[in-house]
Amino acid sequence: MSQNLEPQKRTFEAGVDDVRLDKCLAAALPDLTRSHIQKLIKAGRVKVNGGATSSARRLKSTDLITIEIPAPATSRLEPEDIAVEVIYEDPDMAVINKPAGLSVYPAPGHTSHTLVNALLKRFPDLACFGDSPRPGIVHRLDKDTSGLIVVARNEKARVELVNQFKSRSVKKAYLVLVKGKLEPERGAIDAPIGRDPANRKRMAVVTRGRAARTDYRVLQHYKSCTLAEVRIQTGRTHQIRVHMAAIGHPVVGDKTYGRASISSGRQFLHACFLELKLPHSGQMRSFTCGLPPDLQQVLKSFDKGRG
């Protein structure tokens, strides 16, 4: 199956004062090398406040940067024999229990060992999506987040599922272990999320961000952590991780918004529940999957010091 990644156009504020343009872009776009960024600037594909510019330009925090990233040369997106657990399947869709450490779809320079590669092996009918780099993908999970993800198996089902996500009729729940004693027992975090102006590789609660709401329910207090069920009404990038860190309870093992954990090796975040309408019948169906062994082991280690 061939893959044609689409060209991208990004517009954002610099966010910091007195930084070189190429350094700002390197921080904001970690998938691009510094040399690639400089070539794009030289080719006129980067504008500052709508005008031509140079790599060495010193920016103001309010400068508006627009960058056009052309599609890379065509590459092959191949099926791979990667073990994934199929929770449910019918002719229109499948629900997968994604393991941690597996990216959902390819990115420039990384076209192998993703969930998409595994799905192409398990469901050859995904070839119906032609050259799409994300065949059947209607939502995503972070690479190091495990759990339930739904995949469309034809275009009609894809449109139906995308519309369900857009209308926020899909219900999703996660199990998360956070630092400290999370109080009260039930709560909601309603705060906009956008690119962190101090570090373009991160997201943050920012005034001009996109609306985001996270509801939580405490399941168990431990000596130094809290296990909670979290439901999100929006699906912003890193939403749960950003919101929990913003209230002083970062996700255990989160290297970006907290700190790495020796016990888990990855963030303790698992998509445990999914409810949606089946595209072919309109019937509501819910799916669940328990914690994977690595996160069960983390809980056992914390259980010894339960407070």
N, C-alpha and C positions, 0 to 999 in steps of 0.2 A: 504494500500500500504506500503510495507516494504521499509526501507531506509538504504542503506549501504554507509555511507560517506567514500570517498576514502582516503587512507593514503596520507599524505602530506610530501614533502621534500622542505625545504627552505634553501637557502644559501645567506648570506649577510655579509657585513663588520660590525665590532662592531661600528665604527663611533665615539667613544669617548675613551679617555685614562683613565686607572686606575679605571675601574668599574668592579665589580664582574660579572662573567659570568651569574649567575642566575638572577641578577638584570637587566642585559642587555636584556636577553631573555624575562623577565617579561614585560619590556617596549615595546619590539618589537612585542610581541605576547600577547596582552591584553585579548584574549579569553582563555588563559591558566592560571591556578592558579600557584602560586609560588611552591607549593608542587608538582604539576604535572610536572612542569619543572625540579625540582630536581630529581624526579623519572626517567625522561627521560635521564638526565645526568648520573645518577647512572647506568642505564641500557645500557649505551654505545651508546645511540641514538643521542648524541651531540658530534660533533668533532670541534676542533679548529685547523685551518691550517692542517686539515687532520688527526690529532692525538687525542688520548683519553685525557680526561680532567676531571676537578672536578668543583663543584658548586662555590667554593671559588676562582677559578682562576681569577687573575687580568688581564684585557685585555688591549691591545693596540688598537688604533683606526683602524689600518690596519689589525688586526686579522680577518681571514675569518672563519665565524661560519656556520656550517651545522647542521641542526636539522631534524630528521625524526620523524614525528608524526603519529603513527599507527592509523588505522581506529578505531573508537569507536565501541562498541558492537551494534548490530543491534537494531534499535528502530522503532517505528511506525510513519509514516508520514500520518496523518489523514486529510480527508477533513473537512473544517470548514465553517460554514455559516457566512462568512464575506462579507459585502456589498462592491462590486467593480463595477465601471461603465465600461461596455463593449462598446467601441466606434464603433468597427467593428468586424465581425467574418465571417469566411467561413470554409469549412472543413479542411483547412490547417493551419490557423493561426487566432489569435485574437489580437486586439489592445485594451489595457486597460488603463484607466485613474487611475493611482495608487494614492491613498491618501497619504498624509504625515503621518509619524509615523508608517508605515508598511514596515518591511524589505521584500526584494524580495524573498529570499530563506532561508532555515534553516541553522543554524550554530551549531557546537557542543554545546550541552547543551541548545539549543534553537530550538526545532523542531515544535513549534506551533505558531499560530497567525502570519503567514507570507503570502505574496501574493500567494506563492505556495499552501498553505493550502486552500486559497480561490478559487484558480483555480481548484483544484482537486474536489471541490464541484460543481463549475459552469460547468466544462468540464470533465466529468468522463472518456472520451476517452484518457485523459492524462495517464491513466494506461498503455497505450501502451509502455511507457518509462520504465516500470519495476521498478527496484530498484534505479533508478536515484534520487539523492537528489534534483535535480534541473530540474524536468520534464518540457520540453518545453522552458526553459529560454535560451535566446540567447544573452541578454545584461542585464544591470542592472541600477537601479537608487539608490542613497543613501537613507537610511531609511527616512530622513526628507526632501527629494526632492519629489515633487508631479509631476504628469503628465504622458505622453504617454510612454508606454512600449509595445513591440510586443512579442507575445508568439507563439511558434510553437505547432501544435496539432498532428504532426506525425514526424517520423524520417526523411523522405525525405524532408519535409518542413524545419525541423531544420537545416539540412546540407545546404540547399539553403540559408536560412537566415543568418547562421553563415558566409558563404562565402561572402555574401553581406557586412556584417559588416567588415570582414577582408580586403576586397578590398576597403573599405571606400566609397562605392557607396551609402550607406544609408545617407540621409541628416537629421540632427537633429538641432533643434533650441530651445533655452530656454529663458524665461523671468527672468531677474535677477535685483534686486535692490542692488546697491552698495553704500558704504559710499563716500561722497565727490562729487565734480564735475568732472565727467569723461570726459577727453579731450584727443585727438580731437574727433569730432563727430563720426568718424569711425576709427577703428584701429585693429591691430593684435598683439597678444602676442605669440611669437614663442620662447619657452624656454623649455628645457628638464625637466622632472619631475621624481623624485625618492624618496626613503625613506629619511626623514629628519635625518641627522646624529646626530643632537642634541636631537631628540625626535622621537624614532622609531614608535610612535603611529601616527605620522603625515607624510604627504608628503610635498615636497618642491621642488623649482627650484634648481637643482644640476647639476654640470658639466657633471657627468657621468650618468645622468638620461636618460629616454626614450624620444624620440622626441615627442613634443606636440605643437599644434597650436590652438589658440582660436581667433576667429574674433568677433568683437562686433560692434553694431550700436546703438548710443544713441537714445532713444525714447522720454525721458522727463527729464529735470533737475528740481529738487526740491531744497528747501533751503539748505538741508544738504546731499542730496542723489541724485543718478541718476538711472533712469530706463533704461535698455538696453536690446536689443535682442542679444543673443550670439549664435554663431554657432561654433561647434567644428569639426575639421577634424580628430582628434584622440580621443580616449576614455580612457584616463589615469585616475587612481583613484583620485577622488576629483579635476579633472582638472580645472574646472571653478573656484572653490573656491581658489585653490592654485594660479592660474594665476592672479586673481583679487587682492588677498592679496599681491602678489609679486610686483604689480605696485602701491600699496598704496591705493587700493580701495576694501577692504574686503566686502564680501557679508553681507548685513544687517542680523543680527540674527545668524551669523555663530560663534558658541561657540569655534570651533577648530582653525580657522584661523583669527578670528576677536574677537567679543565678543557678548554675548547673548543680545537679544533685548526684552524689556518688551512688546513692541507692537505686535511682531509677534510670539514669543514663539518658533520659529524655523527659519532656514535659508530661506531667500526669494529667492527660486530657483524653477522654474517650467518648465518642459519639455512641450513646447506648440506646437511643430511641428515635424512631422515625415514623411519622404518620402522614399518609397522603392518599389521594384518590388514584386507583388503578386506571390508566388511560383507556383501556379497552371497555371497561364496564362502568366506570364512575364510582365503583364501590370503595368505601374507605377501608384502608388496611393499615395496621400498625405492625412494626417490626422492632425487635429488641435483640441486643447481644450483650453478654456480660463482660466484665473486665478480662483482658488478656492476662496470661500468666505473669508477665513482667510487672504489671501494675498490682496484681494480687500479692505478689511478693513484697512490693513496697508497703502495702497496707499491713502485711504481717509484721514487717520490721517496725512500723510505727505502733502497731497494736501492743507490742511489748512494753511500750512506755505510755500507754493510754492514761490520760489525766481526767 
